[in-house]
Amino acid sequence: MSNNPLTQYFRQPAVYVKLPSGGKYYADGSIVMPANQELPVYPMTAIDEITYRTPDALFNGNAVVNVIKSCIPAIRDPWSIPAMDIDTILVAIRMASYGTTMEISTTCPHCTHEADYGIDLRNLLENMKAPDYSKSVTDGDLEIYFKPMTYRNLNENNQRQFEEQKILQVLPGTDMPDEQRMSALSTALMKITEITVGALAQSIAAVKTPAALVSEPEFIEDMLKNCDRRLFGKIRDHVVEAKLGAEIQPLKIVCSECTEEYQQAITLDMTSFFADAS
């Protein structure tokens, strides 16, 4: 194909971003990291906007993956992105496409006054932190090492949990016999528990014992299913604490009507994060 004389009008990088992970935890060949650690971020195209407005593609994760491939081509396999980088990537794409300010609607819990506030996305990027995965959990002669889940892990777990929660919501209104309904309810709750255990297993890199270093996912998940509740709780609390420490902190807002201060959570899922941007 001959050179396109219109290439000078193609989009150019609008933002350069450093990932909280620093490029660690990616599968081999899934990211091309520049020497300065700053990834170029391109604005979304019209096709990208159509993609993230497709409900099925949003639900199965393909919308997010395709938009990331388009806007940050240095990330060759978005499915392998560690969880700690997802929010940073979404913010960077939003900034490159629509500017550094994002409007959010909020309602004061004290007086129910509704208002719109502008958030400087650059401040969000500066405050994003990566969990410290060098910290391990020790319990007797066990030492447990951790890692971030990938975007694929997150997406698959969210889909499975959504399906089971939907069943729980529908069951009370069904006409099935009580015994059958209780059986279906018990099955759905059991599956949600299995999803939780699986997610914890995906957050564990390895378990060190006096005799071996175990990294096989199936062995780790088997241990979580059969260990006592104390050890399970210790592992769960460590994973939750690491996750909370890396999340975007709620925005402190002073109500313009009653002057009371309250906190507003900031959601970065594709559906809501880009919905008001066009």
N, C-alpha and C positions, 0 to 999 in steps of 0.2 A: 504494500500500500504506500502511495506517495505521501510525503509529509503534508499534513493539514495546515494550510496557511492561516487558520483561525486559532492555532494553539496559543497564541499570545493572549487570547481572550478566555482561556481556561482558568478556572479558579486556582488561587495560590494559597499557601498556608497563611492562616490569619492569627494563629496562636501557637505557641510552643510550650509544652507542658512536661514537667518532671513527674514521674509516677512514684507514689509512696513506696512501692516495692523496690524501686531502683532497678527494675528488670529481673529481679530474682523470682524464683518459683515458676517461671514460664517453661513450657516444654521446649526441647531443642528445636530450633528453626521456627518457632512460633512468633518471634519478635526480632526486629533488627534495631538494636539500640545504638544511637549515635554516640560519638565519643564524648559529647558534652551532656549526655543523658537527657536531652530535651527532644521530645518527639514533635514533629510538625503536625498541626491539626488543620484540616481543610474545612471550609464551610460545607454544610449539607447541600446537595443538589435537589432539584425538584423531584427527582425519582426517590431520593432518600426520604423526603417529606411524605410522599405517598406510601412508602414502605412502613414508616412507623405509625401510620394511621390505619394499617390493616390489622384488624383485631386478631385473626388467627396467627399472623406472623408475630404479633406481640406476645401472644400467649405461649407459643412454642419457642420463643427466643430468637427466631430467625431475623426478626426486624432489627433487634439490637445488634446482632452479629453483622448483618449486612451494612448497617449504618456505620458501625465502627470500621469495617473493612474499607468503606468508601472514604471516611473522613480521616482515619489514621492508618494509612496503608502500611506503615512500619509494623503494625500488629497484624501478622499474617494469619494467625489463628485466634480470633476473639474468644472462642469457646474455652481456651486455656488460660484466659486472664484470671489472675488471683483475685479473690473477692475484694481485697483492700484497694484495688485499683479502679473498680467499676465506677464509683461515685466521681472520682477525679476525671475519668474519661468522659462521662456524661456531661459534667460541668464544662470541660474544655470544648466539647463539641457544641454545646449550647452557646458558649461565648464566641466561638469562631463563626457561628451561624447568625446569631441575633444580637450580639453585643454583651457587655459586661453587667448589665442590670437586668434583674428578673423581678417582675411584679408578682406578689402573692396576696391572696385574699385571706383575711383572718377575722375571727369573731372573738371579742373580749368575753372571757368566761364570767366576768364580774357584772357587766351591764348589758351584754349581748350586742354591743355596738359593732357593726361591720365596717371594715376599712381595708384599703389596699396599701401595701408597703413595698418599697423597692429594696431589693437585696443586691449588694455588690458581690458578684460571683468571684471576683478576685480574692476577696476576704475568705470565702469558703475554701478556695484552693489552698491558701496559705495555712489554714487551720486543720487541714486534713492530715491525719497521722496514720502510720502503719503500726499494727500490733507488733509487739516484740516476741517473735517466734523463737528467740534463743532461750526463753524461759521454759523450763520443763517442770513437770509435776513429779514429785517423789513420794512413793508410798511403800514403806517397808523396803524390800529389795527390788522394787519396780521403779523404773524411771521412764516417764512418758514424754515424748517429744511431739511437737505440734507443727502444723503447716496450714496455710490458707486453703479453703475450698476454691475450686475453679468456678468460672461462670456457668459452665455446663452442669456442675454439681448443684449450684444454687437454683438454676432454672428447672432441672429435673425434679428436685425436691419440692420446689414451689408448685409445680404442676400436680405432682402426686398429692401434696397436702390440700391443694385447692379442690381436687376431685373428692377426697374423703370428707372434707368439711362441707362440701355441697350436699353429700349424702346425709350428713348429720342434720343439716338444715331442713332437708326434704322429708326425712323419716317421720317426724311428729305429725305431719299432715296427711300421711298415707292411710289407706283403708285396710292394710294388711293386718292379720291377727297380731295380738300383743306379743305372743311368744316369738313369732317370726320377726316382728319389728325389733324386739330386744336383741335377738340374735344378730340382725343386720347392724344394729347400733354397736354391739360388742365387737363385731368384725371391723367396723370402720374405726373405732377407737384403737383397736389393736394395730391396725395398719398405720395410724398416725404415730403410735409409739415406735413402730418399726422404722418409720421415716426419720424420727428423732434420733434413734440409735444409729441409723445409717449415716446421718449428717455428722454425728460426733465421730464416727469411725473415719469419715472423709477428712476430718480436721486433725487426725493423728498421723504423724509421719512414721513413727516407730515406737515400739515398746522394748526397753532394754531390761533383760533379766540377768541373773548371775550366769546363766548358761547360753543365752542367745540374744541377738538383736532382731526383733520381729517387725517386719514392715509389710507383710502380706495383708491386704485389706480384709480378706475373709477371716483371717485369724484374729485380727484386731476387733472386728465386729462381733465375732463369736465370744471374745473375752468380755466385751461390753454387755452382751446379753446374759452372761453367766456370772459376772462379778457381783459382789455385795453392793447394796444401795449406797453405802458410805463412799466407796471408791468411785462408783458411777457418778454420784453427786459432786465429788471433788473434781473429776474430769469435766463434767458439764459446767460447773461454775467457772472453771478456768477458761473454757472456750467462750462462754457468755461474756465474761469480764473483758477478754481480749476484743471481742466483737464490739461491745459497747464503747470501749476506749477509742476505737477507730471510726465510730459513726459521727456524722455531722451533728454538732450540738444544737439544741433548740435555740431559736432566735428570741432574744429578750425584747419585748415590745411594751411600750408605755401607751396605754389607751388614751387617745386624744379626747375621749368623751368623759371618762371618769378618773383619768390619770393613774389608774392602778396598773401595776406591772404584771405581765404574765409571759409564759413561754409558748412559742409556736414552733411545732415540729416542721422540718423541711423535708419534703418527699422528693426523691430523685428517680422514681420509676418513669419509664419512657412515656407512658400514657399521660400522666399529669405534667411531667417536667417540660415537655415540648408542646403541650396542647395549647397554651396561651401565647406561643411565641410567634405565630405567623401573622 
